[in-house]
Structures are given as C-alpha cells and as structure tokens.
Amino acid sequence: MNKQIVNLVQFNELYKILNEIKNILSFDLKGYKNAGEFLNDLHKNNSLKYSTIIINSKNNFKLNEENIDMRNILVFNNFPIQLSKIIDQINVQLIKQKYNFQSKINIKNYNLNLNSRVITKNQIDLKLTEREIDIILFLQKQNKPKKIEVLQKEIWHYSSDLETHTVETHIYRLRKKIKEQFNDEKFILSYKDGYSIE
C-alpha cells in the first residue's frame, strides 16, 4: 500500500528533521523551498491538491486560486512544539484526509463511498461487498479490458489454481445488482478481451 504524501512548503527545518527519521514515519515527505516551487509542481501533478500540505504561516502562502481544499493544509506556527506532537497532528490529518477521500470517489456518473461500501446514483444507493468494490476500483483504473486471469491475480491474489468461474460469478452478480438497482447494463462492459469500466 502506498504511503500518503506530506508536502512541507517553506519549512526547511522541519523537513530536515522529519527526513532524518523518515524510515519510521507512516507517510512520505516532499520538501519545497517556497510556495512558487510547490505551485509549479502542483500544475504538473494534480493529485497534490489532495495531499497534506504543511506550512509555518498562512500569511506567506496563498493557494486560494489553486482550488486547494484548505482542510488539507496544516499550519504549525506556535513554537516550541514537541516533535512527537507534530507527528501526531500529521497522522490525525492523514486519517481525516483518507476518510474524506474514501467517502467520495466518482466513477462514471456514480459516487462510490469506500467507508460505507455504498455506490450511489440519483440518490439511489446500493450496498456492495468488499470484493465488489475491489473489482470496481481495479477496472476503473485500467485503460483497456482486463482478462479473468488478470482479475484473478490482481484482486484475488491467486494464480491459476483459482477457478475462473469464481471470478466470473462475482462479476456476473455485480453486473446484475447494478442492472436491477440502477437499470444500467453498461457499468461493467464485457469484451472478448475481458471486462472494463469506461
């Protein structure tokens, strides 16, 4: 599982300290000398909008025009402060951020909430199993149909010893649930090359 990224902007001292102990941290670090450097990186990598940003003063860091969720910004400006308290606050921030992210994943014209395991469209909800969510998330990230054997390996983490009809049965049931609840036969598409969400 990939670690969440914490971006330290214009906070070189804290970056150096945390970088010294990065092997025991539950998150990855990226340091920026100033806001301009961070904003340049942000324009290249849109996912930075959703990562935690740490600064030491709101006054010298203007992000409003970048549409960054201000809840993702953590400010430390009351010093001295114990390093353990800084790490605790960062970890709490990351937990909140992960929870918020998992509650609003958009796939096609559906909203998928990983926390409640519910997919919603037009205010109609459908409860999903963990395996069904895994299937949806995997297929949604692919740019071409995936064969049963790939799903078997990537979702079930089995090789050829798992019977392919197990995978096909799960996909069949998921497609049936979506069709019955949302009258949508095209959520998961079936091709001779495999299955796809487009």
VOBA-1610 file (N, C-alpha, C; in pm, whole numbers, padded with zeros to 5 digits, always signed):
BEGIN
Met+00084-00119+00000Met+00000+00000+00000Met+00088+00125+00000Asn+00060+00221-00088Asn+00139+00342-00095Asn+00114+00430+00025Lys+00222+00493+00072Lys+00208+00587+00184Lys+00150+00717+00132Gln+00078+00787+00220Gln+00029+00920+00183Gln+00148+01016+00184Ile+00136+01122+00104Ile+00246+01218+00092Ile+00215+01343+00174Val+00316+01389+00245Val+00307+01514+00319Val+00405+01611+00253Asn+00354+01725+00209Asn+00436+01828+00144Asn+00466+01938+00244Leu+00594+01963+00267Leu+00634+02071+00357Leu+00680+02188+00272Val+00607+02299+00282Val+00634+02415+00198Val+00693+02526+00283Gln+00810+02574+00243Gln+00877+02684+00312Gln+00898+02649+00459Phe+00938+02525+00482Phe+00953+02475+00619Phe+01072+02380+00621Asn+01188+02434+00579Asn+01307+02352+00558Asn+01356+02283+00685Glu+01346+02352+00800Glu+01396+02293+00925Glu+01317+02167+00961Leu+01184+02176+00952Leu+01101+02060+00986Leu+01124+01948+00885Tyr+01139+01984+00758Tyr+01164+01882+00655Tyr+01293+01805+00689Lys+01399+01878+00726Lys+01527+01812+00758Lys+01511+01717+00876Ile+01440+01761+00979Ile+01422+01677+01099Ile+01342+01551+01065Leu+01228+01569+00996Leu+01145+01453+00962Leu+01215+01360+00863Asn+01294+01419+00774Asn+01366+01337+00676Asn+01468+01245+00744Glu+01523+01291+00858Glu+01618+01210+00934Glu+01553+01082+00988Ile+01422+01090+01017Ile+01353+00974+01077Ile+01248+00916+00982Lys+01262+00943+00851Lys+01158+00905+00755Lys+01131+00754+00753Asn+01231+00673+00788Asn+01211+00528+00784Asn+01114+00478+00891Ile+01085+00559+00992Ile+00988+00517+01095Ile+00853+00589+01083Leu+00843+00677+00985Leu+00718+00752+00967Leu+00619+00671+00883Ser+00490+00699+00903Ser+00386+00629+00828Ser+00350+00703+00698Phe+00427+00805+00665Phe+00398+00885+00545Phe+00529+00919+00474Asp+00517+00957+00346Asp+00632+01003+00268Asp+00639+01155+00274Leu+00758+01208+00252Leu+00780+01352+00261Leu+00825+01409+00128Lys+00785+01533+00105Lys+00839+01609-00007Lys+00856+01752+00043Gly+00974+01810+00020Gly+01002+01945+00068Gly+01009+02045-00045Tyr+00956+02164-00020Tyr+00960+02274-00118Tyr+01018+02397-00050Lys+01110+02465-00119Lys+01174+02583-00062Lys+01076+02698-00044Asn+00978+02706-00137Asn+00882+02817-00129Asn+00751+02777-00198Ala+00651+02863-00184Ala+00519+02835-00240Ala+00523+02823-00392Gly+00606+02906-00457Gly+00616+02902-00603Gly+00662+02767-00653Glu+00759+02708-00585Glu+00810+02576-00623Glu+00700+02471-00608Phe+00625+02482-00500Phe+00515+02387-00479Phe+00409+02403-00589Leu+00372+02528-00620Leu+00268+02553-00720Leu+00311+02505-00859Asn+00440+02518-00890Asn+00489+02464-01019Asn+00470+02313-01024Asp+00502+02246-00914Asp+00485+02100-00907Asp+00336+02064-00913Leu+00254+02145-00850Leu+00109+02121-00847Leu+00051+02125-00988His+00099+02217-01072His+00048+02227-01208His+00083+02103-01291Lys+00191+02036-01254Lys+00231+01913-01325Lys+00160+01790-01269Asn+00124+01796-01142Asn+00069+01678-01074Asn-00054+01718-00994Asn-00171+01705-01055Asn-00297+01749-00994Asn-00328+01678-00862Ser-00274+01558-00842Ser-00305+01483-00720Ser-00249+01552-00596Leu-00154+01645-00614Leu-00101+01718-00498Leu-00209+01801-00429Lys-00315+01836-00503Lys-00426+01910-00443Lys-00487+01837-00326Tyr-00478+01703-00333Tyr-00546+01621-00233Tyr-00451+01568-00127Ser-00324+01610-00133Ser-00229+01564-00033Ser-00217+01668+00078Thr-00159+01627+00190Thr-00144+01718+00303Thr-00032+01818+00274Ile-00057+01943+00307Ile+00040+02050+00286Ile+00068+02112+00422Ile+00194+02119+00460Ile+00231+02177+00589Ile+00308+02305+00565Ile+00266+02409+00635Ile+00333+02539+00625Ile+00353+02593+00766Asn+00438+02696+00779Asn+00457+02753+00913Asn+00389+02887+00931Ser+00324+02937+00826Ser+00248+03060+00838Ser+00153+03074+00720Lys+00026+03103+00749Lys-00072+03121+00640Lys-00043+03249+00561Asn+00022+03345+00625Asn+00041+03476+00562Asn+00126+03471+00436Asn+00224+03379+00434Asn+00314+03379+00318Asn+00283+03266+00221Phe+00159+03218+00224Phe+00125+03104+00139Phe-00016+03120+00086Lys-00031+03168-00035Lys-00162+03193-00093Lys-00195+03082-00193Leu-00302+03008-00164Leu-00339+02897-00253Leu-00483+02906-00301Asn-00553+03009-00266Asn-00696+03017-00299Asn-00723+02997-00447Glu-00637+03056-00532Glu-00661+03048-00676Glu-00637+02907-00729Glu-00575+02820-00649Glu-00545+02685-00694Glu-00657+02586-00659Asn-00763+02633-00596Asn-00875+02548-00556Asn-00832+02431-00467Ile-00736+02455-00383Ile-00692+02351-00290Ile-00784+02353-00170Asp-00825+02235-00129Asp-00911+02223-00012Asp-00831+02267+00111Met-00874+02375+00173Met-00799+02432+00286Met-00793+02335+00404Arg-00880+02235+00405Arg-00874+02135+00513Arg-00749+02048+00501Asn-00684+02051+00384Asn-00563+01971+00364Asn-00437+02044+00409Ile-00453+02170+00454Ile-00337+02249+00495Ile-00325+02247+00647Leu-00208+02212+00692Leu-00179+02205+00835Leu-00075+02313+00865Val-00106+02401+00960Val-00016+02512+00992Val+00046+02490+01129Phe+00177+02497+01136Phe+00248+02496+01264Phe+00315+02631+01279Asn+00270+02711+01376Asn+00335+02839+01398Asn+00350+02873+01546Asn+00314+02780+01634Asn+00332+02802+01777Asn+00449+02718+01826Phe+00566+02779+01829Phe+00686+02707+01869Phe+00734+02760+02004Pro+00803+02682+02084Pro+00847+02545+02054Pro+00732+02445+02065Ile+00747+02333+01994Ile+00648+02225+01997Ile+00725+02093+01989Gln+00680+01995+02063Gln+00748+01866+02063Gln+00731+01797+01928Leu+00837+01732+01883Leu+00833+01661+01756Leu+00724+01554+01756Ser+00707+01485+01868Ser+00604+01380+01875Ser+00464+01439+01854Lys+00442+01562+01901Lys+00311+01626+01881Lys+00291+01663+01734Ile+00397+01706+01669Ile+00389+01738+01526Ile+00351+01612+01448Ile+00420+01502+01476Ile+00393+01376+01406Ile+00251+01328+01434Asp+00207+01340+01560Asp+00069+01301+01594Asp-00032+01382+01514Gln-00011+01514+01506Gln-00105+01600+01432Gln-00106+01566+01283Ile+00012+01535+01229Ile+00019+01496+01088Ile-00059+01367+01067Asn-00040+01269+01155Asn-00110+01140+01140Asn-00262+01156+01151Val-00307+01241+01242Val-00452+01267+01255Val-00503+01331+01127Gln-00428+01427+01073Gln-00465+01493+00948Gln-00477+01392+00834Leu-00382+01300+00826Leu-00383+01200+00719Leu-00502+01105+00731Ile-00537+01070+00854Ile-00654+00983+00876Ile-00781+01053+00830Lys-00797+01180+00868Lys-00915+01258+00826Lys-00921+01269+00674Gln-00805+01297+00616Gln-00798+01315+00471Gln-00834+01186+00398Lys-00783+01074+00447Lys-00812+00946+00384Lys-00961+00915+00396Tyr-01019+00944+00512Tyr-01162+00919+00532Tyr-01244+01004+00435Asn-01210+01132+00424Asn-01282+01221+00332Asn-01269+01177+00188Phe-01148+01136+00149Phe-01126+01091+00012Phe-01209+00966-00017Gln-01207+00872+00078Gln-01276+00746+00055Gln-01428+00760+00053Ser-01479+00873+00098Ser-01624+00890+00102Ser-01679+00951-00026Lys-01594+00981-00123Lys-01644+01048-00243Lys-01561+01018-00368Ile-01562+00895-00410Ile-01492+00858-00533Ile-01595+00856-00646Asn-01567+00932-00751Asn-01659+00938-00865Asn-01615+00840-00973Ile-01707+00753-01011Ile-01682+00658-01119Ile-01800+00668-01214Lys-01769+00708-01337Lys-01874+00738-01435Lys-01966+00843-01372Asn-02098+00818-01369Asn-02188+00914-01304Asn-02237+00858-01170Tyr-02153+00779-01106Tyr-02182+00721-00974Tyr-02087+00780-00870Asn-02130+00773-00745Asn-02045+00811-00633Asn-02022+00685-00549Leu-01895+00652-00527Leu-01861+00534-00450Leu-01803+00576-00316Asn-01864+00530-00208Asn-01818+00560-00073Asn-01753+00434-00018Leu-01621+00437-00006Leu-01548+00319+00042Leu-01572+00296+00191Asn-01600+00402+00265Asn-01620+00387+00410Asn-01748+00310+00440Ser-01855+00343+00369Ser-01984+00274+00394Ser-02007+00160+00295Arg-01918+00146+00196Arg-01930+00045+00089Arg-02064+00057+00016Val-02095+00181-00024Val-02220+00209-00094Val-02188+00284-00223Ile-02254+00242-00331Ile-02245+00315-00458Ile-02380+00384-00479Thr-02375+00511-00524Thr-02496+00593-00532Thr-02506+00659-00669Lys-02630+00665-00718Lys-02657+00741-00841Lys-02800+00793-00830Asn-02817+00923-00857Asn-02950+00986-00850Asn-03022+00954-00718Gln-02947+00963-00609Gln-02999+00941-00473Gln-03050+00800-00448Ile-03008+00707-00532Ile-03039+00565-00511Ile-02909+00498-00467Asp-02915+00421-00357Asp-02797+00356-00301Asp-02800+00206-00326Leu-02680+00152-00335Leu-02664+00007-00345Leu-02546-00033-00259Lys-02569-00123-00165Lys-02463-00173-00078Lys-02380-00276-00155Leu-02247-00265-00141Leu-02156-00354-00210Leu-02071-00434-00111Thr-02019-00545-00157Thr-01925-00620-00075Thr-01785-00563-00097Glu-01694-00600-00010Glu-01557-00553-00024Glu-01496-00601-00156Arg-01525-00724-00194Arg-01472-00780-00319Arg-01529-00705-00440Glu-01657-00668-00435Glu-01719-00592-00545Glu-01653-00455-00559Ile-01621-00394-00447Ile-01552-00264-00451Ile-01413-00281-00511Asp-01345-00388-00472Asp-01212-00414-00529Asp-01219-00429-00681Ile-01320-00500-00728Ile-01338-00520-00873Ile-01359-00385-00942Ile-01450-00305-00887Ile-01481-00174-00947Ile-01357-00085-00950Leu-01287-00075-00837Leu-01169+00013-00830Leu-01060-00033-00927Phe-01040-00164-00936Phe-00938-00215-01027Phe-00973-00186-01173Leu-01096-00219-01212Leu-01135-00198-01352Leu-01136-00050-01389Gln-01175+00034-01295Gln-01184+00177-01322Gln-01047+00238-01351Lys-00941+00180-01296Lys-00806+00234-01316Lys-00742+00187-01447Gln-00801+00090-01512Gln-00742+00032-01633Gln-00783+00111-01757Asn-00696+00110-01856Asn-00730+00182-01980Asn-00771+00087-02092Lys-00780-00041-02061Lys-00831-00139-02159Lys-00889-00257-02083Pro-00972-00337-02150Pro-01035-00452-02082Pro-00930-00546-02022Lys-00967-00605-01907Lys-00877-00698-01840Lys-00938-00837-01837Lys-00854-00935-01867Lys-00898-01074-01872Lys-00923-01128-01731Ile-00999-01235-01726Ile-01031-01303-01599Ile-00903-01337-01522Glu-00801-01386-01594Glu-00677-01427-01528Glu-00608-01310-01458Val-00619-01190-01518Val-00559-01071-01457Val-00636-01033-01331Leu-00770-01035-01340Leu-00853-01006-01223Leu-00823-01105-01110Gln-00812-01229-01149Gln-00783-01337-01055Gln-00653-01308-00978Lys-00552-01265-01053Lys-00421-01239-00992Lys-00421-01110-00911Glu-00479-01003-00965Glu-00470-00872-00902Glu-00570-00851-00788Ile-00687-00911-00797Ile-00790-00890-00694Ile-00792-01003-00593Trp-00785-01125-00644Trp-00788-01241-00553Trp-00648-01281-00508His-00546-01229-00575His-00406-01261-00545His-00377-01410-00555Tyr-00447-01473-00649Tyr-00423-01614-00677Tyr-00372-01628-00818Ser-00306-01737-00843Ser-00266-01768-00980Ser-00368-01864-01039Ser-00325-01955-01122Ser-00418-02040-01197Ser-00494-02141-01111Asp-00459-02153-00982Asp-00528-02253-00900Asp-00670-02210-00862Leu-00702-02083-00881Leu-00840-02037-00855Leu-00920-02060-00983Glu-01034-02123-00968Glu-01115-02149-01086Glu-01170-02017-01142Thr-01164-02002-01274Thr-01206-01876-01335Thr-01354-01850-01314His-01433-01954-01294His-01577-01928-01277His-01605-01854-01147Thr-01513-01859-01049Thr-01530-01782-00925Thr-01529-01633-00957Val-01434-01591-01040Val-01424-01451-01081Val-01547-01413-01164Glu-01580-01497-01261Glu-01694-01469-01349Glu-01824-01459-01269Thr-01839-01543-01168Thr-01960-01540-01085Thr-01970-01407-01010His-01858-01360-00954His-01859-01232-00882His-01896-01118-00976Ile-01838-01118-01095Ile-01867-01010-01191Ile-02012-01019-01238Tyr-02058-01139-01263Tyr-02197-01157-01305Tyr-02293-01102-01198Arg-02269-01136-01072Arg-02356-01089-00963Arg-02351-00937-00949Leu-02230-00880-00961Leu-02215-00735-00950Leu-02288-00665-01065Arg-02273-00714-01186Arg-02341-00653-01301Arg-02493-00664-01284Lys-02539-00778-01231Lys-02683-00800-01209Lys-02737-00701-01105Lys-02663-00682-00995Lys-02703-00588-00890Lys-02717-00445-00946Ile-02615-00406-01024Ile-02615-00270-01082Ile-02733-00255-01177Lys-02758-00357-01257Lys-02869-00350-01354Lys-03003-00340-01281Glu-03022-00422-01179Glu-03150-00423-01106Glu-03173-00293-01029Gln-03067-00238-00970Gln-03083-00118-00888Gln-03087+00011-00969Phe-03004+00017-01074Phe-02989+00142-01150Phe-03032+00131-01296Asn-03078+00013-01335Asn-03116-00011-01475Asn-03002+00024-01570Asp-02882-00018-01532Asp-02762+00014-01609Asp-02692-00116-01648Glu-02696-00148-01775Glu-02631-00271-01822Glu-02490-00243-01872Lys-02448-00116-01870Lys-02318-00080-01929Lys-02219-00030-01825Phe-02244-00053-01699Phe-02149-00008-01596Phe-02018-00086-01611Ile-02028-00218-01612Ile-01912-00303-01642Ile-01938-00364-01779Leu-01849-00336-01872Leu-01866-00386-02008Leu-01788-00516-02026Ser-01844-00605-02104Ser-01782-00734-02130Ser-01734-00739-02274Tyr-01608-00772-02294Tyr-01549-00786-02427Tyr-01485-00923-02437Lys-01445-00960-02558Lys-01375-01088-02571Lys-01239-01082-02502Asp-01185-00958-02486Asp-01057-00940-02417Asp-01072-00937-02264Gly-01195-00928-02215Gly-01216-00922-02071Gly-01321-00819-02033Tyr-01306-00762-01913Tyr-01404-00667-01860Tyr-01344-00530-01845Ser-01434-00429-01850Ser-01385-00291-01847Ser-01492-00198-01788Ile-01447-00092-01722Ile-01533+00021-01684Ile-01480+00140-01760Glu-01564+00200-01846Glu-01515+00311-01931Glu-01592+00439-01903
//
